[in-house]
């Protein structure tokens, strides 16, 4: 097995292979050579061995605990044993390439020290990492936000306000049952703070009737954490037999996350599927009390080795519904169940087969097996078809229970799992996705904390504004900075805001979050004041702190905006608080948005030393907000910050054999290399570079497996 590795004139790696097995070997070589640390971190985390292989730091201890709480090592082994011959051959080829690429890598000195403790994974470890990637920041965020709802009730939040904010998803709940559940100490693997915050993504496509070329156009625009170097995504260009692939990959995983082949293009957005549920448990005498009487509690212990320290022993207690949050102590408790942790072997096969698709319809059928990641997929093909498809696994719940609030053994529960047959999909002339909520085929609730419609509606309006689109118009939409949130809420805030500099800036603002707009800062100040006025009815100072130092404003964005939009109907005491909060900020002189929202990109693993070692980049102005098509959002998680913005931009016209792309970084993971941040400045300027299959005249070398 061999592959020819190439490099185009702009520094983007490519590969030429006889078939897809050799191509995946080549992809492994490229990941191991250019991004070795990034490629090995995910499978190491999935096996719960970060403290053993790297350092016993708190963040790594938490990730190890998450992996063991979710039984990821065992799930990874089961998935590896269930791989089809098709999948096994391609996974083995990728891992062989990863081993060979690591030997070719030239990491920086400190990076090499970290790499010394990491092993190239086997298929089981890679499967564990794949499962973990579908939980962190996605299902993890849903779990945490449902826990915030319980905690709010225990801290005296107004149930009527919560019901209005989350309507209709709290119908049938019993807040009095939750009142005693908020103060149990979480066990290992239950996040006191997230390691990543959900962002948002855009993906859309138009058919031949809306395209200047007469062929579909597709725009992929995943928005994820961008304040890291190397960038999350790694671009690749491949010629595979008589076909080609190019787009964005994730080091450590085989497959193409966003991209195309000769005939089909694809991209996805997080579906915000509610695939995590909490259950109220009554524990006594070592048993949980279910609908049919006492049920056994299963106890599980895991010993976690730690580099330079004695091992730590983690203990988990489980009921038939899920893992208990605070152990098996008598009294009321919460257990947690996640429906997305099964089916990894089938999901890996689906993502490996996706580049084989010769039509959007075939890609849709392949995605039937994509059980793991909860995604909306947008698909387009050279024949003119444009399709939408949701993938993942969502619980089928007792009728009348949304899943947003905890169920009880004697009440709401799971009736099974909604798979491909129950998830929505269709073909249309225009498809737009932006973390929206879509009902199941039978009308079932699939999402309880979806993002507001601001971005999706803005994209659709911009698409509808012109009869024929091209690559340039798609790029312009990706860079759009107008806020539908501001359009909705600015009149509400202005009605209660006293005259002064803040009111003046709001009145003269065009609703865009460009770096020179003072009105953007004015709106954010006023919106924070309005949310602060709500906080006293949502848990007081505790909730106020969450608004400032957690991802709650992202996950609860639609609910909070719904509450602020109804300010004219608030009770008198809350309206008085709003008036007082706005009066307190009315004299502030807002700054240009680019001076307020700043982006710094630290090294992925050496952020604490990156500034001293000149590995970090920034700060730079970050345009956009949580509600703009070009999202820009700084989420403060305690002392840390997560910057959510376009992590990759991809636009392709199916009439051609190339694409335009942009990403906040470069090819190489090693600081000091020219490719470490080669695209960063162009990305900040909103510019794109060209992606095309490798050509015969590109310089390169032949790499043979085991050579």
C-alpha positions as a printed Julia matrix, in Angstrom:
707×3 Matrix{Float64}:
   0.0    0.0     0.0
   1.43   3.32   -1.03
   0.39   6.91   -1.57
   1.95   9.95   -3.19
   1.93  12.97   -0.86
   1.98  16.37   -2.53
   1.87  20.06   -1.66
   0.32  22.8    -3.79
   1.82  26.25   -4.31
  -0.04  27.69   -1.34
   1.06  24.98    1.1
  -2.05  22.78    1.27
  -1.17  19.07    1.49
  -2.57  16.59   -0.97
  -2.41  12.89   -1.7
  -2.78  10.67   -4.74
  -3.93   7.09   -4.13
  -5.15   4.18   -6.23
  -8.1    3.52   -3.93
  -9.75   4.74   -0.76
  -7.85   2.35    1.53
  -4.56   3.85    0.37
  -6.1    7.32    0.62
  -6.98   6.76    4.28
  -3.46   5.5     4.9
  -2.25   8.77    3.36
  -4.64  10.8     5.5
  -3.23   9.1     8.59
   0.3    9.96    7.47
  -0.66  13.62    7.02
  -2.4   13.8    10.4
   0.54  12.13   12.14
   3.12  14.26   10.39
   1.48  17.68   10.66
  -0.81  17.36   13.71
   0.58  14.52   15.88
  -0.4   15.92   19.28
  -3.93  16.8    18.18
  -4.4   13.41   16.49
  -3.38  11.46   19.61
  -5.2   13.52   22.24
  -8.73  12.47   21.29
  -8.25   8.67   21.47
  -6.2    9.07   24.66
  -9.05  11.05   26.19
 -11.58   8.49   24.98
  -9.78   5.72   26.87
  -9.6    7.77   30.07
  -5.78   7.83   30.13
  -4.9   11.52   29.94
  -3.55  11.64   33.5
  -1.5    8.52   32.86
  -0.11   9.59   29.5
   0.19  13.36   29.93
  -0.18  15.11   33.29
  -2.54  14.72   36.28
  -4.05  18.19   35.89
  -7.65  18.99   36.98
  -8.98  19.34   33.42
  -7.46  15.99   32.43
  -8.75  14.36   35.62
 -12.24  15.52   34.73
 -11.99  14.21   31.17
 -10.74  10.85   32.42
 -13.69  10.71   34.8
 -16.13  11.55   31.99
 -14.69   8.75   29.84
 -15.08   6.22   32.66
 -18.52   7.46   33.74
 -19.7    6.86   30.17
 -17.83   3.49   30.03
 -16.06   4.63   26.88
 -13.14   2.17   27.04
 -15.59  -0.76   27.1
 -17.79   0.82   24.45
 -14.74   1.38   22.26
 -13.7   -2.25   22.57
 -17.22  -3.39   21.71
 -17.32  -1.09   18.69
 -13.94  -2.35   17.46
 -15.11  -5.95   17.74
 -18.25  -5.09   15.74
 -16.48  -3.35   12.84
 -17.39  -4.73    9.43
 -14.54  -5.98    7.21
 -15.04  -2.83    5.1
 -14.63  -0.54    8.1
 -11.82  -2.53    9.73
  -9.67  -2.38    6.6
 -10.01   1.39    6.37
  -9.54   2.04   10.08
  -6.41  -0.14   10.08
  -5.07   1.7     7.03
  -5.62   5.07    8.7
  -3.94   3.93   11.93
  -0.97   2.52    9.99
  -0.62   5.9     8.33
  -0.9    7.68   11.68
   1.96   5.57   13.08
   4.11   6.29   10.07
   3.25   9.98   10.07
   4.19  10.36   13.71
   7.68   9.1    12.87
   7.93  11.8    10.18
   6.75  14.6    12.48
   9.1   17.34   13.66
   7.36  18.74   16.75
   8.57  21.67   18.79
  10.57  20.7    21.89
   7.8   21.06   24.46
   5.31  19.43   22.11
   7.73  16.51   21.71
   7.84  16.1    25.49
   4.05  15.78   25.56
   4.05  13.39   22.6
   6.53  11.11   24.33
   3.79   9.9    26.66
   1.16   9.28   23.97
   0.59   6.09   22.0
  -0.78   5.72   18.51
  -4.24   4.24   19.19
  -5.68   0.94   18.14
  -9.18   0.64   16.67
 -10.79   0.4    20.1
  -9.14   3.59   21.35
 -10.07   5.43   18.17
 -13.68   4.3    18.57
 -13.65   5.5    22.19
 -12.41   8.9    21.05
 -15.07   9.02   18.36
 -17.8    8.35   20.93
 -16.34  10.98   23.27
 -16.36  13.56   20.46
 -20.12  13.08   20.11
 -20.64  13.79   23.81
 -18.34  16.69   24.74
 -19.85  20.13   24.2
 -22.93  18.59   22.58
 -24.73  16.03   24.75
 -22.64  17.32   27.66
 -24.12  20.79   27.23
 -27.69  19.45   27.14
 -27.03  17.52   30.34
 -25.57  20.56   32.11
 -28.4   22.84   31.05
 -31.06  20.42   32.28
 -29.14  20.34   35.56
 -29.18  24.17   35.63
 -32.98  24.03   35.34
 -33.18  21.76   38.4
 -30.77  23.97   40.34
 -32.79  27.07   39.45
 -35.91  25.5    40.95
 -34.06  24.59   44.15
 -32.87  28.2    44.43
 -36.37  29.59   44.24
 -36.81  30.38   40.55
 -40.35  31.33   39.53
 -41.89  28.22   37.89
 -44.34  30.35   35.88
 -41.45  32.35   34.38
 -39.58  29.16   33.47
 -42.71  27.7    31.9
 -43.15  30.8    29.74
 -39.48  30.83   28.74
 -39.4   27.17   27.67
 -42.97  26.8    26.44
 -44.17  24.12   25.65
 -41.35  21.93   26.99
 -42.22  22.18   30.7
 -45.82  21.06   30.31
 -46.63  18.4    32.88
 -43.6   19.03   35.08
 -43.78  19.06   38.87
 -41.3   21.67   40.11
 -42.08  20.82   43.74
 -40.54  17.37   43.16
 -37.27  19.01   42.04
 -36.93  21.37   44.98
 -34.74  19.03   47.04
 -32.47  17.83   44.24
 -30.17  20.79   43.71
 -27.57  20.44   46.43
 -26.15  16.93   46.2
 -22.44  16.97   45.45
 -21.78  15.72   41.9
 -19.74  12.58   41.52
 -16.75  11.98   39.2
 -17.33  12.85   35.58
 -20.2   15.24   36.23
 -18.9   18.59   35.04
 -18.62  21.42   37.5
 -17.68  23.42   34.43
 -17.71  22.46   30.73
 -14.52  21.96   28.77
 -16.13  23.42   25.67
 -19.21  25.46   24.95
 -21.6   24.73   22.14
 -21.32  27.17   19.31
 -23.54  27.08   16.33
 -23.11  26.25   12.7
 -24.61  27.15    9.35
 -25.01  25.0     6.26
 -27.09  25.65    3.19
 -27.43  24.75   -0.44
 -29.38  26.02   -3.45
 -30.48  24.02   -6.46
 -29.93  24.67  -10.17
 -32.84  27.1   -10.39
 -31.17  29.44   -7.89
 -27.62  29.12   -9.21
 -25.86  31.25  -11.83
 -23.96  28.18  -13.09
 -27.03  25.95  -13.39
 -25.61  23.52  -10.81
 -26.18  23.44   -7.04
 -24.01  25.45   -4.68
 -23.27  24.36   -1.1
 -21.91  26.43    1.78
 -20.54  24.72    4.9
 -19.92  26.96    7.89
 -19.29  25.09   11.19
 -18.95  27.46   14.16
 -16.92  25.95   16.99
 -14.12  26.93   19.34
 -11.52  28.93   17.41
  -9.24  30.25   20.15
  -6.62  27.55   19.72
  -3.68  26.76   17.47
  -3.43  24.54   15.59
  -6.95  25.0    14.26
  -9.55  22.32   14.94
  -9.79  21.33   11.26
  -7.09  20.06    8.92
  -7.59  20.52    5.17
  -6.75  17.8     2.71
  -6.96  17.37   -1.07
  -7.03  13.84   -2.47
  -7.19  12.09   -5.82
  -8.62   8.66   -5.21
  -8.69   6.44   -8.28
 -10.85   8.31  -10.79
 -12.52  10.39   -8.07
 -11.34  13.11   -5.69
 -12.06  14.3    -2.14
 -11.24  17.59   -0.52
 -12.32  19.6     2.49
 -11.88  19.57    6.27
 -10.86  16.6     8.4
 -10.39  16.26   12.18
  -6.96  14.93   13.2
  -7.39  11.62   14.98
 -10.43  10.57   12.96
 -10.62   9.17    9.41
 -13.14  10.71    7.05
 -14.13  14.09    5.69
 -16.23  16.26    8.02
 -17.04  19.02    5.51
 -16.25  18.71    1.82
 -17.04  17.03   -1.46
 -16.07  14.48   -4.05
 -16.58  14.77   -7.81
 -20.36  14.47   -7.58
 -21.56  15.23   -4.02
 -20.91  17.94   -1.4
 -21.9   17.83    2.26
 -21.81  19.83    5.47
 -23.6   19.69    8.8
 -24.76  21.65   11.81
 -25.33  20.48   15.38
 -28.98  19.41   15.65
 -29.14  20.3    19.38
 -30.96  17.01   19.8
 -32.14  16.29   23.32
 -30.48  12.91   23.72
 -29.68  13.24   27.44
 -32.28  12.89   30.19
 -32.25  13.22   33.95
 -34.38  10.96   36.13
 -35.54  11.5    39.7
 -34.51   8.56   41.86
 -35.54   7.62   45.4
 -32.72   5.68   47.05
 -32.81   3.72   50.27
 -31.17   0.6    51.63
 -28.93   0.21   48.58
 -31.83   0.14   46.12
 -33.64   2.51   43.81
 -37.41   2.52   43.99
 -38.98   2.18   40.55
 -42.55   1.85   39.35
 -42.6   -1.89   40.12
 -40.75  -1.78   43.43
 -37.1   -1.87   44.55
 -34.45  -2.06   41.82
 -30.8   -2.94   42.35
 -28.09  -0.3    42.19
 -25.02  -1.45   40.27
 -21.69  -0.33   41.71
 -18.66   0.05   39.48
 -15.09   1.01   40.42
 -12.3    2.08   38.06
  -8.64   2.61   38.95
  -7.08   5.46   36.96
  -3.26   5.58   36.79
  -1.67   9.03   37.12
   1.74  10.04   35.87
   4.02  10.69   38.84
   1.23  10.16   41.39
  -0.56   7.17   42.94
  -3.6    5.96   41.0
  -7.03   7.29   41.92
 -10.07   5.07   42.31
 -13.34   6.29   40.77
 -16.65   4.85   41.93
 -19.91   4.94   39.98
 -23.41   3.85   40.97
 -26.06   3.09   38.34
 -29.78   2.43   38.35
 -31.61   0.84   35.39
 -32.02   4.37   34.03
 -28.51   5.79   34.29
 -25.49   6.79   36.37
 -26.32   8.45   39.68
 -25.05  11.99   39.91
 -24.04  11.95   43.59
 -23.52   8.28   44.39
 -25.81   5.76   46.05
 -26.62   7.68   49.24
 -30.14   7.41   50.63
 -32.61  10.12   49.67
 -33.69  11.82   46.44
 -31.13  11.8    43.64
 -30.72  12.3    39.92
 -29.5    9.77   37.4
 -28.38  10.6    33.88
 -28.91   8.62   30.68
 -27.45   9.37   27.23
 -28.93   7.74   24.14
 -26.07   8.61   21.8
 -23.4    6.26   23.08
 -24.29   3.16   21.06
 -23.82   2.24   17.42
 -20.26   3.51   16.99
 -19.28   0.75   14.54
 -22.18   1.57   12.2
 -21.56   5.31   12.53
 -17.86   4.96   11.69
 -18.8    2.95    8.61
 -21.28   5.63    7.53
 -18.72   8.43    7.75
 -16.13   6.31    5.94
 -18.6    5.52    3.16
 -19.81   9.1     2.71
 -17.03  10.08    0.24
 -18.15   7.14   -1.93
 -21.57   8.66   -2.57
 -22.38   9.45   -6.18
 -25.59  11.35   -5.46
 -27.24  13.22   -2.61
 -29.8   10.44   -2.4
 -27.07   7.83   -1.97
 -25.39  10.0     0.67
 -28.73  10.21    2.47
 -29.0    6.41    2.52
 -25.41   6.06    3.79
 -26.2    8.43    6.64
 -28.9    6.01    7.86
 -26.11   4.44    9.89
 -24.67   7.67   11.34
 -26.01   7.05   14.85
 -23.47   8.92   16.94
 -23.14  12.65   16.25
 -26.42  14.56   16.4
 -26.32  16.55   13.18
 -28.41  18.23   10.51
 -26.81  17.35    7.14
 -27.13  19.45    3.98
 -26.31  17.54    0.79
 -26.05  18.6    -2.87
 -25.04  16.75   -6.02
 -23.91  17.43   -9.56
 -27.2   16.11  -10.92
 -29.08  19.03   -9.36
 -30.46  17.52   -6.14
 -30.37  19.31   -2.77
 -31.34  17.37    0.35
 -31.63  17.74    4.13
 -31.15  14.89    6.6
 -30.99  14.69   10.42
 -28.88  11.93   11.99
 -28.31  10.66   15.52
 -30.2    8.78   18.23
 -32.92  10.5    20.28
 -35.03   8.84   23.01
 -38.67   8.08   22.29
 -40.31   9.37   25.43
 -43.59   8.84   27.23
 -46.23  11.03   25.5
 -46.47  14.43   27.17
 -42.85  14.44   28.42
 -40.43  16.63   26.46
 -37.33  15.39   28.27
 -36.21  18.89   29.3
 -37.11  18.27   32.95
 -36.33  15.11   34.96
 -38.57  12.11   34.58
 -39.41   9.69   37.37
 -39.42   5.87   37.52
 -43.16   5.86   38.18
 -43.84   8.45   35.45
 -42.12   9.66   32.28
 -39.57   7.37   30.74
 -37.99   6.06   27.55
 -39.98   3.91   25.15
 -36.99   3.24   22.91
 -34.74   5.16   20.54
 -35.69   7.21   17.5
 -33.34   6.14   14.74
 -33.09   6.95   11.06
 -36.7    5.98   10.37
 -38.02   8.65   12.73
 -35.7   11.56   11.94
 -36.67  14.19    9.35
 -35.32  14.41    5.82
 -36.46  15.88    2.5
 -35.41  17.24   -0.88
 -35.95  20.91   -1.8
 -34.68  23.73   -4.03
 -33.2   25.52   -1.03
 -32.1   23.95    2.27
 -30.85  26.0     5.23
 -29.75  24.67    8.6
 -28.52  26.62   11.63
 -29.0   24.56   14.82
 -32.76  24.65   14.48
 -35.39  22.41   16.07
 -37.21  20.09   13.67
 -39.89  17.62   14.73
 -39.55  13.91   14.12
 -41.43  12.28   11.27
 -44.19  11.42   13.72
 -44.2   14.9    15.24
 -42.05  13.91   18.23
 -40.01  16.57   20.03
 -36.34  16.1    19.1
 -34.87  19.31   20.5
 -35.71  21.3    23.62
 -32.83  23.81   23.62
 -32.39  24.69   19.96
 -30.83  27.96   18.91
 -33.19  30.82   17.93
 -34.13  31.24   14.27
 -32.08  34.43   13.83
 -29.28  32.93   11.73
 -31.4   30.49    9.73
 -34.0   33.14    8.88
 -31.34  35.69    7.92
 -29.63  33.2     5.59
 -32.95  32.31    3.99
 -33.83  36.0     3.52
 -30.47  36.71    1.89
 -30.84  33.71   -0.41
 -34.36  34.8    -1.38
 -33.18  38.36   -2.1
 -31.4   37.28   -5.32
 -32.62  34.99   -8.12
 -29.18  33.55   -8.97
 -26.31  32.85   -6.62
 -22.63  32.18   -7.15
 -19.62  31.48   -4.94
 -19.11  35.18   -4.22
 -22.69  35.69   -3.0
 -22.41  32.61   -0.77
 -19.22  33.99    0.75
 -20.93  37.32    1.38
 -23.7   35.54    3.3
 -21.12  33.65    5.39
 -19.59  37.01    6.39
 -22.91  38.7     7.22
 -22.96  40.55   10.58
 -26.58  41.76   10.91
 -28.37  40.62   14.07
 -31.97  39.46   14.11
 -31.76  39.37   17.9
 -31.07  43.11   17.96
 -33.88  43.71   15.49
 -36.3   41.96   17.86
 -35.12  43.28   21.22
 -33.72  46.75   20.56
 -37.18  48.43   20.58
 -37.98  46.7    23.89
 -34.78  47.97   25.47
 -35.09  51.46   24.01
 -38.58  51.8    25.49
 -37.15  51.47   29.02
 -33.75  53.12   28.51
 -33.25  56.72   29.73
 -31.71  59.31   27.43
 -27.93  59.3    27.3
 -24.9   57.99   25.39
 -26.16  54.4    25.42
 -29.54  55.35   23.96
 -27.87  57.55   21.34
 -25.6   54.72   20.19
 -28.51  52.29   19.99
 -30.63  54.73   17.98
 -27.91  55.29   15.38
 -26.91  51.65   14.96
 -27.53  49.64   11.79
 -27.83  46.32   13.65
 -24.46  45.0    12.43
 -21.75  43.61   14.72
 -18.87  45.04   12.69
 -15.71  45.88   14.63
 -16.26  49.64   14.33
 -19.9   49.66   15.54
 -20.47  51.25   18.96
 -24.13  50.33   18.76
 -23.24  46.64   19.06
 -21.59  47.3    22.39
 -24.52  49.46   23.47
 -26.98  46.68   22.68
 -24.96  44.11   24.61
 -24.78  46.4    27.66
 -28.55  46.96   27.59
 -29.28  43.27   27.01
 -27.08  42.27   29.97
 -28.99  44.76   32.12
 -32.33  43.24   31.05
 -31.14  39.7    31.74
 -29.85  40.87   35.12
 -33.36  42.11   35.9
 -34.64  38.58   35.21
 -31.99  36.9    37.35
 -33.69  37.55   40.7
 -36.63  35.42   39.52
 -34.33  32.68   38.17
 -32.17  31.96   41.19
 -30.77  35.34   42.23
 -27.03  35.89   42.46
 -26.32  32.3    41.48
 -28.06  32.8    38.12
 -26.48  36.23   37.69
 -23.08  34.54   37.97
 -24.08  31.95   35.36
 -24.97  34.74   32.94
 -21.47  36.14   33.29
 -19.32  33.02   33.58
 -20.99  30.06   31.9
 -22.48  28.89   28.62
 -26.05  29.48   29.88
 -26.55  32.6    27.68
 -25.85  30.41   24.63
 -27.97  27.37   25.51
 -30.77  29.45   27.05
 -30.57  32.16   24.37
 -34.04  31.58   22.92
 -35.64  31.28   26.37
 -33.95  34.43   27.7
 -34.8   36.42   24.57
 -38.41  35.29   24.8
 -38.54  36.6    28.36
 -36.94  39.95   27.49
 -39.25  40.4    24.48
 -42.21  40.19   26.89
 -40.84  42.94   29.18
 -43.94  45.12   28.73
 -45.96  42.35   30.43
 -43.59  41.68   33.32
 -44.84  42.0    36.9
 -44.37  45.47   38.32
 -41.42  44.52   40.57
 -39.48  43.03   37.65
 -40.24  46.04   35.42
 -38.95  48.29   38.2
 -35.72  46.27   38.33
 -35.36  46.61   34.56
 -35.78  50.38   34.76
 -33.22  50.57   37.56
 -30.68  48.37   35.75
 -30.98  50.38   32.54
 -30.73  53.66   34.45
 -27.47  52.4    35.96
 -25.89  51.92   32.51
 -27.51  54.77   30.56
 -24.49  57.09   30.94
 -21.95  54.55   29.63
 -20.15  55.57   26.44
 -20.0   52.35   24.39
 -16.78  51.42   22.61
 -16.31  50.09   19.08
 -17.21  46.41   19.1
 -13.73  45.34   18.02
 -12.25  46.91   21.14
 -14.69  45.0    23.35
 -14.65  41.53   21.8
 -11.09  40.34   21.25
  -9.76  37.0    20.07
  -6.51  35.42   21.29
  -5.4   32.03   19.93
  -3.22  30.08   22.39
  -1.45  26.83   21.58
  -3.73  23.81   22.05
  -1.7   22.28   24.89
   0.8   24.99   25.84
  -1.52  27.95   26.29
  -0.08  28.82   29.67
   3.41  29.07   28.19
   2.42  30.11   24.71
   2.67  33.82   25.31
   6.17  33.52   26.77
   7.28  31.22   23.95
   5.6   33.32   21.22
   3.29  30.39   20.35
   0.1   32.42   20.89
  -1.46  34.78   18.35
  -3.55  37.88   19.02
  -5.44  39.61   20.37
  -7.52  40.45   17.3
 -10.95  42.07   16.96
 -13.7   39.43   16.72
 -16.77  40.62   14.79
 -20.21  39.07   15.16
 -22.43  37.9    18.01
 -24.3   34.78   19.04
 -27.11  35.81   16.66
 -25.22  36.82   13.48
 -24.63  34.53   10.5
 -20.9   35.08   11.01
 -21.05  34.17   14.65
 -18.61  35.76   17.07
 -19.1   35.01   20.75
 -16.78  34.93   23.76
 -18.12  32.52   26.37
 -16.51  32.94   29.78
 -16.24  29.68   31.69
 -14.99  30.77   35.07
 -11.53  32.2    34.42
 -11.24  30.62   30.98
 -12.67  31.86   27.7
 -14.01  29.98   24.7
 -14.27  31.96   21.49
 -16.98  30.61   19.18
 -16.73  31.72   15.55
 -16.48  30.18   12.06
 -14.04  27.29   12.49
 -14.12  26.51    8.76
 -15.74  28.14    5.76
 -16.34  26.09    2.64
 -18.18  27.11   -0.53
 -18.38  25.01   -3.68
 -20.21  25.14   -6.99
 -20.99  21.61   -8.22
 -20.46  22.82  -11.78
 -16.73  23.08  -11.02
 -14.06  20.86   -9.5
 -12.8   23.2    -6.8
 -13.96  25.1    -3.73
 -13.16  28.22   -1.73
 -12.27  27.79    1.95
 -11.04  29.65    5.01
  -9.86  28.58    8.46
  -8.3   30.26   11.51
  -4.88  28.63   11.4
  -2.81  26.56    9.06
  -1.48  23.1     8.29
   1.17  22.45   10.92
   0.68  21.92   14.63
   4.28  22.79   15.47
   4.87  26.43   16.45
   7.62  28.04   14.42
   6.7   26.24   11.2
   5.51  28.48    8.31
   2.27  26.48    8.18
   1.4   27.01   11.86
  -0.81  30.03   11.19
  -0.56  30.5     7.43
  -4.25  31.26    6.82
  -4.96  33.23    9.99
  -4.54  36.76    8.67
  -6.57  36.0     5.54
  -9.28  34.47    7.74
  -9.42  37.6     9.88
  -9.83  39.69    6.71
 -12.67  37.45    5.52
 -10.64  36.07    2.61
 -10.65  32.55    1.16
  -8.16  30.27   -0.55
  -8.72  27.76   -3.35
  -9.06  24.01   -2.82
  -8.68  21.66   -5.77
  -7.56  18.06   -6.35
  -3.8   17.47   -6.59
  -2.3   17.83  -10.04
   0.44  15.74  -11.65
   2.92  18.61  -11.58
   2.71  19.21   -7.83
   5.95  18.34   -6.0
   5.65  15.29   -3.77
   6.99  11.97   -2.56
   5.8    8.39   -2.48
   5.22   6.89    0.96
   4.85   3.13    1.35
   3.19   1.46    4.34
   5.91   0.24    6.69
   8.55   2.07    4.69
